[in-house]
Each structure stands twice: as structure tokens, then as C-alpha cells.
Amino acid sequence: MTHPAKVLRAARKAGGRGPSSSGTKRALLDSATRLFADHGYAGTSLDEVVAAARVTKGAFYHHFPSKIALFESVFASLQDTTVATIREAYEAGGDPWDQARNGLRAFLEVSREPRYRRICMQEAPVALGHERFNEAERAASLGVVQDAVDRLLVAMGDSRGLNEAFAAVFYGAIRAAAEFVADAEDPGEAASRVEDSIDAILTGLRLLATPANAADA
């Protein structure tokens, strides 16, 4: 079976050659994104996608080998945009604690967006399968989580080699938080509760910082 990370990379490159720059691929992706968000993966047909994009099926198959490849490209595009948004907020300034909070807030804001919730949180695990979805999601977002954890541990003065374990724990917590927000009847209220909860965790970690690092943080 093809490794999920390779599938995701291939999906990102799908249709990226030659005449794709004409806008046909963009029209297909835009139409598919709208339709997948409105009707889900199973509820969207290729006929609907090509009709909405005003292209032929031949043009579709020039860029994408299948409906699932198209969905993977839509998913990859949304994930890339989300990670870029989080990293921009995260790098905006402040100490490692503020950076972590800023990144979390940005992610929770994205998790509340209907398009992201439907495609990335609800449809992707079913359409791609949980194994492929988890691998693809980790490939997209684990890096920024690891970076945030590395900076927090430096601020705490911790040199016990806990970076990878901390990143795994925080990544799992953030993923669970995103699902909590996505499934909530009131995503805004759910996001506020999650932010308060993780803020309390960060505050507790900050109290563990050594006096010298705490003074610098």
C-alpha cells in the first residue's frame, strides 16, 4: 500500500504540470471545495464538479486521476492554508508562552470555519480512512507543534529530552480539542472553553520554569 505521506505529496502535485496554469485546475479545486463542504465527499459526484467548474471530464482527468485524488488535493490545500495561518499567528511575536497561545487561538478560529470543519474534520477521516487521514494530518501540522514545544521547554529550562513526548501529548490534546469544537452545537463557546483549558495548562507549565528562565520569559 502506498505510504500516506507519499499520497498526500502526490495529491499536492496533481495537475501541477503544463496547462494547469491556465486556471482549469484552480476552477476544479474551487468547485470541489464548495461542493464537498456543502454535500460531503459521498454526496458529491464528478459530474457536479466538472459542471460547476465549467470544464469537461477529459479536462478533469488531465489533472486528477480520480475523485479521491481531487478530494486529497482539496484537503491538502486547506491543511496547508491552516498551517500557514497558525504559523503566521505563532511567529507574530511575544515570548514562547504567548506564541503558543496565539497559535492555539488561530487554530481554534480555523476549526470554527464551516468549510474546514466539514472537509478536514468530518469528511476526511471517512473518505481517506483514519490511518491515511492521521498520517496526512500529522505530516501537515506536527512540525509547528514540535516547534512550539521546543521553545516552551527551552523557556522552562528543561533539558531531559522530553521534546518528542511533549509534542505528542500536545498534538493529541490539540487534535481532540479541534474535534470537540467541530462537533459542538456552539463552536464559539466550545472554542472559548478549550482556550481557557489549555491556557490553564500553559500557566501551570510556566510556573515550573526555573527562576532565571521565568524572569526572561
Residue frames relative to the residue before (quaternion, step in Angstrom):
aa qw qx qy qz dx dy dz
M 1.0000 0.0000 0.0000 0.0000 0.00 0.00 0.00
T 0.5127 -0.6537 0.4584 0.3158 3.59 -0.93 0.89
H 0.5055 -0.6534 0.4673 0.3148 3.57 -0.94 0.91
P 0.5639 -0.6461 0.3924 0.3325 3.63 -0.83 0.95
A 0.6410 0.5283 -0.3419 0.4394 3.59 0.96 -0.80
K 0.6435 0.5092 -0.3224 0.4718 3.58 1.07 -0.75
V 0.6155 0.5433 -0.3391 0.4593 3.57 1.07 -0.76
L 0.6613 0.5089 -0.3057 0.4586 3.57 0.95 -0.91
R 0.6485 0.5066 -0.3235 0.4669 3.58 0.96 -0.85
A 0.6469 0.5146 -0.3161 0.4657 3.57 1.00 -0.82
A 0.6385 0.5290 -0.3274 0.4531 3.57 1.02 -0.80
R 0.6497 0.5196 -0.3210 0.4526 3.57 1.01 -0.79
K 0.7131 0.4382 -0.2500 0.4868 3.55 1.13 -0.66
A 0.4516 0.7257 -0.4418 0.2723 3.59 1.23 -0.33
G 0.8393 0.1443 -0.1232 0.5096 3.51 -0.85 0.94
G 0.5170 0.6863 -0.3992 0.3199 3.57 1.21 0.13
R 0.5943 0.5748 -0.3610 0.4314 3.59 1.19 0.29
G 0.8804 0.1504 -0.0736 0.4437 3.50 -1.34 0.41
P 0.8825 -0.0394 0.0313 0.4676 3.58 -0.85 -1.05
S 0.4161 0.7160 -0.4796 0.2904 3.63 1.16 0.00
S 0.5977 0.5867 -0.3629 0.4084 3.57 1.13 -0.56
S 0.5188 0.6568 -0.4068 0.3660 3.61 1.24 -0.25
G 0.5951 -0.5793 0.3674 0.4186 3.58 1.19 -0.38
T 0.4648 0.6863 -0.4478 0.3352 3.58 1.24 -0.14
K 0.6642 0.4963 -0.3075 0.4669 3.56 0.87 -0.92
R 0.6483 0.5205 -0.3226 0.4524 3.59 0.95 -0.88
A 0.6480 0.5167 -0.3198 0.4592 3.57 0.99 -0.84
L 0.6438 0.5144 -0.3178 0.4690 3.59 1.00 -0.78
L 0.6739 0.4908 -0.3003 0.4634 3.58 0.89 -0.91
D 0.6582 0.5070 -0.3182 0.4566 3.59 0.93 -0.86
S 0.6686 0.4933 -0.3002 0.4686 3.58 0.92 -0.91
A 0.6646 0.5039 -0.3062 0.4590 3.57 0.93 -0.91
T 0.6264 0.5403 -0.3450 0.4434 3.59 0.97 -0.78
R 0.6642 0.4961 -0.3066 0.4677 3.58 0.90 -0.89
L 0.7023 0.4761 -0.2760 0.4515 3.57 0.84 -0.96
F 0.6497 0.4991 -0.3248 0.4725 3.61 0.95 -0.80
A 0.6522 0.5101 -0.3166 0.4629 3.59 1.03 -0.75
D 0.7124 0.4559 -0.2546 0.4689 3.59 1.01 -0.79
H 0.8395 0.2104 -0.0521 0.4982 3.59 0.87 -0.97
G 0.5066 -0.6466 0.4318 0.3727 3.60 1.23 -0.15
Y 0.6770 -0.4945 0.3548 0.4138 3.55 -1.31 0.22
A 0.7131 0.4571 -0.2691 0.4584 3.58 0.73 -1.04
G 0.7088 0.4747 -0.2606 0.4521 3.57 1.07 -0.68
T 0.6534 0.4774 -0.3097 0.4992 3.59 1.28 0.07
S 0.1939 -0.7856 0.5786 0.1019 3.58 -0.83 0.98
L 0.6156 -0.5397 0.4204 0.3912 3.55 -1.25 0.40
D 0.5947 0.5702 -0.3626 0.4355 3.57 1.06 -0.70
E 0.6595 0.5012 -0.3058 0.4694 3.58 0.99 -0.84
V 0.6455 0.5310 -0.3228 0.4440 3.57 0.98 -0.86
V 0.7124 0.4454 -0.2797 0.4646 3.59 0.75 -1.00
A 0.6171 0.5345 -0.3504 0.4590 3.59 1.08 -0.63
A 0.6730 0.4916 -0.2966 0.4662 3.58 0.93 -0.89
A 0.6991 0.4487 -0.2602 0.4921 3.58 1.09 -0.73
R 0.3232 -0.7742 0.4747 0.2662 3.59 1.34 -0.27
V 0.5183 0.5694 -0.4537 0.4486 3.53 0.90 1.05
T 0.5383 -0.6105 0.4663 0.3465 3.56 -1.29 0.14
K 0.6282 -0.5148 0.4078 0.4171 3.54 -1.26 0.24
G 0.5887 0.5666 -0.3657 0.4458 3.56 1.11 -0.60
A 0.6436 0.5049 -0.3151 0.4812 3.57 1.02 -0.79
F 0.6164 0.5438 -0.3473 0.4513 3.56 1.03 -0.77
Y 0.7253 0.4446 -0.2557 0.4593 3.58 0.76 -1.04
H 0.5287 0.5953 -0.4152 0.4401 3.58 1.24 -0.19
H 0.7649 0.3671 -0.1760 0.4991 3.57 1.08 -0.76
F 0.8073 0.1323 -0.0353 0.5740 3.59 1.03 -0.78
P 0.4165 -0.7358 0.4739 0.2462 3.60 -0.84 0.91
S 0.8161 0.0342 0.0320 0.5760 3.60 1.14 -0.49
K 0.6646 -0.4845 0.3878 0.4162 3.53 -1.33 0.17
I 0.6573 0.5034 -0.3280 0.4550 3.61 0.94 -0.78
A 0.6121 0.5335 -0.3523 0.4655 3.61 1.07 -0.63
L 0.6256 0.5205 -0.3273 0.4802 3.56 1.06 -0.75
F 0.6564 0.5055 -0.3158 0.4624 3.58 0.90 -0.90
E 0.6455 0.5257 -0.3207 0.4517 3.59 0.95 -0.84
S 0.6462 0.5058 -0.3215 0.4724 3.57 1.04 -0.71
V 0.6240 0.5176 -0.3305 0.4833 3.57 1.04 -0.76
F 0.6575 0.5106 -0.2981 0.4671 3.57 0.92 -0.95
A 0.6672 0.5070 -0.3002 0.4558 3.59 0.89 -0.95
S 0.6473 0.5236 -0.3193 0.4526 3.58 0.98 -0.83
L 0.6653 0.4894 -0.3014 0.4766 3.58 0.94 -0.87
Q 0.6440 0.5169 -0.3222 0.4628 3.59 1.00 -0.80
D 0.6565 0.5107 -0.3164 0.4562 3.58 0.92 -0.88
T 0.6541 0.5078 -0.3096 0.4674 3.57 0.97 -0.85
T 0.6489 0.5251 -0.3129 0.4531 3.56 1.00 -0.83
V 0.6663 0.4942 -0.3044 0.4681 3.57 0.89 -0.92
A 0.6364 0.5214 -0.3292 0.4635 3.60 1.00 -0.78
T 0.6414 0.5216 -0.3173 0.4646 3.59 1.02 -0.82
I 0.6603 0.5048 -0.2993 0.4686 3.56 0.95 -0.92
R 0.6784 0.4934 -0.3010 0.4536 3.57 0.87 -0.95
E 0.6213 0.5388 -0.3450 0.4524 3.59 1.01 -0.73
A 0.6710 0.4767 -0.2939 0.4859 3.58 0.95 -0.88
Y 0.6526 0.5436 -0.2948 0.4380 3.52 1.00 -0.92
E 0.7427 0.4063 -0.2161 0.4863 3.57 0.98 -0.85
A 0.4182 0.7520 -0.4440 0.2500 3.59 1.26 -0.01
G 0.6997 -0.4395 0.2824 0.4873 3.59 1.13 -0.41
G 0.5893 0.5770 -0.4349 0.3614 3.52 -1.32 0.06
D 0.6209 -0.5258 0.4115 0.4108 3.55 -1.30 0.01
P 0.7334 -0.4313 0.2687 0.4515 3.63 -1.21 0.18
W 0.6295 0.5363 -0.3391 0.4484 3.60 1.06 -0.67
D 0.6661 0.4770 -0.2968 0.4906 3.58 0.97 -0.86
Q 0.6246 0.5442 -0.3418 0.4438 3.57 1.01 -0.76
A 0.6525 0.5099 -0.3121 0.4656 3.57 0.96 -0.89
R 0.6546 0.5046 -0.3129 0.4679 3.59 0.96 -0.84
N 0.6532 0.5172 -0.3187 0.4519 3.58 0.94 -0.88
G 0.6527 0.5104 -0.3107 0.4657 3.57 0.96 -0.85
L 0.6429 0.5217 -0.3165 0.4630 3.57 0.98 -0.86
R 0.6571 0.5100 -0.3200 0.4535 3.59 0.87 -0.91
A 0.6446 0.5212 -0.3238 0.4561 3.57 0.96 -0.85
F 0.6672 0.4993 -0.3057 0.4604 3.58 0.94 -0.87
L 0.6577 0.5038 -0.3168 0.4618 3.58 0.95 -0.80
E 0.6054 0.5406 -0.3541 0.4646 3.58 1.10 -0.65
V 0.6588 0.4984 -0.3060 0.4732 3.57 0.94 -0.89
S 0.6474 0.5452 -0.3187 0.4267 3.59 0.97 -0.87
R 0.6535 0.5123 -0.3065 0.4652 3.57 1.21 -0.44
E 0.5517 0.6181 -0.4017 0.3901 3.60 1.21 -0.31
P 0.5234 -0.6787 0.4118 0.3096 3.63 -0.71 1.03
R 0.6573 0.5187 -0.3263 0.4387 3.61 0.92 -0.85
Y 0.6755 0.4765 -0.2955 0.4788 3.59 0.89 -0.91
R 0.6420 0.5349 -0.3282 0.4404 3.58 0.92 -0.90
R 0.7086 0.4707 -0.2792 0.4455 3.58 0.79 -1.00
I 0.7593 0.4040 -0.2273 0.4567 3.58 0.72 -1.06
C 0.7878 0.3696 -0.1884 0.4552 3.59 0.68 -1.09
M 0.7558 0.3909 -0.2165 0.4786 3.58 1.00 -0.74
Q 0.7878 0.3410 -0.1647 0.4858 3.58 0.94 -0.84
E 0.7609 0.3942 -0.2128 0.4694 3.59 0.81 -0.98
A 0.6458 0.5780 -0.3358 0.3690 3.61 0.88 -0.92
P 0.6612 0.4985 -0.3474 0.4401 3.66 0.80 -0.79
V 0.6796 0.4751 -0.2881 0.4790 3.59 1.07 -0.71
A 0.7051 0.4754 -0.2727 0.4499 3.57 0.81 -1.01
L 0.7577 0.3759 -0.1990 0.4949 3.58 0.91 -0.91
G 0.4411 -0.6287 0.5005 0.3995 3.57 1.13 -0.63
H 0.5869 -0.6335 0.3684 0.3442 3.57 -0.95 0.84
E 0.6439 0.5276 -0.3487 0.4306 3.61 0.93 -0.75
R 0.6886 0.4635 -0.2823 0.4809 3.57 0.84 -0.96
F 0.6396 0.5327 -0.3264 0.4478 3.57 0.97 -0.84
N 0.6774 0.4977 -0.3016 0.4501 3.60 0.83 -0.97
E 0.6556 0.5104 -0.3117 0.4610 3.57 0.97 -0.85
A 0.6728 0.4938 -0.2941 0.4659 3.57 0.93 -0.91
E 0.6622 0.5098 -0.3089 0.4542 3.58 0.94 -0.85
R 0.6502 0.5067 -0.3112 0.4730 3.56 0.99 -0.82
A 0.6355 0.5353 -0.3282 0.4492 3.57 0.99 -0.84
A 0.6938 0.4842 -0.2769 0.4556 3.58 1.05 -0.73
S 0.8573 0.2408 -0.0626 0.4506 3.59 0.75 -1.02
L 0.5261 0.6583 -0.4308 0.3230 3.61 1.13 -0.35
G 0.5900 0.6089 -0.3674 0.3823 3.58 1.07 -0.68
V 0.6917 0.4638 -0.2931 0.4697 3.58 0.87 -0.89
V 0.6100 0.5323 -0.3488 0.4721 3.60 1.12 -0.61
Q 0.6508 0.5160 -0.3147 0.4595 3.57 0.95 -0.89
D 0.6395 0.5273 -0.3246 0.4557 3.58 0.98 -0.82
A 0.6556 0.5083 -0.3102 0.4643 3.58 0.94 -0.90
V 0.6597 0.5072 -0.3035 0.4642 3.59 0.95 -0.89
D 0.6251 0.5419 -0.3429 0.4449 3.60 0.94 -0.83
R 0.6856 0.4771 -0.2890 0.4679 3.58 0.91 -0.90
L 0.6341 0.5265 -0.3367 0.4554 3.59 1.01 -0.74
L 0.6734 0.4978 -0.3026 0.4552 3.56 0.92 -0.87
V 0.6035 0.5265 -0.3566 0.4810 3.58 1.09 -0.61
A 0.6603 0.5069 -0.3038 0.4634 3.58 0.95 -0.86
M 0.6763 0.4765 -0.2872 0.4829 3.57 1.14 -0.65
G 0.4226 -0.7079 0.4675 0.3188 3.59 1.23 -0.25
D 0.4311 0.7071 -0.4557 0.3264 3.58 1.17 0.52
S 0.0153 -0.8107 0.5846 -0.0280 3.58 -0.72 1.04
R 0.4138 0.7404 -0.4436 0.2895 3.60 1.14 0.56
G 0.5440 -0.6547 0.3908 0.3503 3.58 1.20 0.30
L 0.3808 0.7514 -0.4587 0.2828 3.58 1.09 0.71
N 0.3445 0.7942 -0.4649 0.1856 3.58 1.27 -0.05
E 0.7117 0.4634 -0.2769 0.4496 3.58 0.71 -1.05
A 0.6594 0.5034 -0.3090 0.4650 3.57 0.98 -0.85
F 0.6438 0.5138 -0.3202 0.4680 3.58 0.96 -0.86
A 0.6487 0.5214 -0.3221 0.4511 3.58 0.94 -0.88
A 0.6433 0.5214 -0.3237 0.4578 3.60 0.97 -0.83
V 0.6626 0.5034 -0.3026 0.4647 3.58 0.96 -0.88
F 0.6900 0.4728 -0.2861 0.4675 3.58 0.86 -0.95
Y 0.6242 0.5371 -0.3413 0.4533 3.55 1.02 -0.79
G 0.6612 0.5059 -0.3035 0.4635 3.58 0.91 -0.90
A 0.6562 0.5122 -0.3121 0.4579 3.57 0.98 -0.85
I 0.6709 0.4974 -0.3001 0.4609 3.56 0.95 -0.87
R 0.6299 0.5233 -0.3342 0.4667 3.58 1.01 -0.78
A 0.6586 0.4969 -0.3080 0.4738 3.58 0.94 -0.88
A 0.6328 0.5336 -0.3249 0.4575 3.57 1.05 -0.79
A 0.6448 0.5213 -0.3222 0.4568 3.58 0.97 -0.84
E 0.6513 0.5022 -0.3125 0.4753 3.59 0.98 -0.82
F 0.6172 0.5478 -0.3349 0.4548 3.58 1.04 -0.79
V 0.6773 0.4768 -0.2821 0.4840 3.57 0.96 -0.91
A 0.6740 0.5205 -0.3027 0.4280 3.57 0.87 -0.95
D 0.7349 0.4266 -0.2256 0.4765 3.59 1.03 -0.78
A 0.5319 0.6664 -0.3959 0.3409 3.59 1.25 -0.26
E 0.5330 -0.6070 0.4814 0.3401 3.57 -1.16 0.59
D 0.7607 0.1778 -0.1049 0.6154 3.56 1.15 -0.69
P 0.2384 -0.8191 0.5034 0.1373 3.62 0.08 1.26
G 0.6178 0.5595 -0.3518 0.4260 3.60 1.06 -0.68
E 0.6745 0.4770 -0.2892 0.4837 3.57 0.92 -0.91
A 0.6427 0.5261 -0.3216 0.4547 3.57 0.99 -0.84
A 0.6450 0.5181 -0.3178 0.4632 3.59 0.98 -0.86
S 0.6413 0.5249 -0.3263 0.4546 3.58 1.01 -0.79
R 0.6543 0.5062 -0.3115 0.4676 3.59 0.99 -0.80
V 0.6445 0.5132 -0.3197 0.4681 3.56 0.99 -0.83
E 0.6527 0.5166 -0.3214 0.4515 3.57 0.90 -0.89
D 0.6486 0.5074 -0.3187 0.4694 3.59 0.95 -0.83
S 0.6609 0.5206 -0.3092 0.4435 3.58 0.96 -0.86
I 0.7123 0.4300 -0.2689 0.4851 3.58 0.82 -0.94
D 0.5815 0.5619 -0.3719 0.4559 3.58 1.13 -0.55
A 0.6338 0.5185 -0.3289 0.4704 3.58 1.04 -0.75
I 0.6338 0.5224 -0.3257 0.4683 3.59 1.03 -0.77
L 0.6662 0.4972 -0.3006 0.4676 3.59 0.93 -0.90
T 0.6275 0.5274 -0.3350 0.4646 3.57 1.04 -0.75
G 0.6490 0.5117 -0.3148 0.4668 3.58 1.00 -0.80
L 0.6478 0.5073 -0.3185 0.4707 3.56 0.99 -0.80
R 0.6375 0.5391 -0.3354 0.4365 3.57 0.98 -0.80
L 0.6309 0.5399 -0.3307 0.4485 3.56 1.09 -0.69
L 0.6410 0.5231 -0.3196 0.4618 3.57 1.25 -0.43
A 0.4788 0.6807 -0.4386 0.3392 3.57 1.25 -0.22
T 0.5494 -0.5926 0.4644 0.3625 3.55 -1.13 0.62
P 0.6488 -0.5362 0.3524 0.4090 3.63 -1.09 0.57
A 0.6652 0.5093 -0.3185 0.4435 3.61 0.90 -0.85
N 0.6980 0.4520 -0.2786 0.4805 3.56 0.90 -0.90
A 0.6117 0.5544 -0.3507 0.4422 3.56 1.07 -0.72
A 0.6433 0.5211 -0.3194 0.4611 3.56 1.07 -0.77
D 0.6811 0.4837 -0.2857 0.4696 3.57 1.09 -0.71
A 0.6438 0.5868 -0.3166 0.3754 3.58 1.09 -0.83
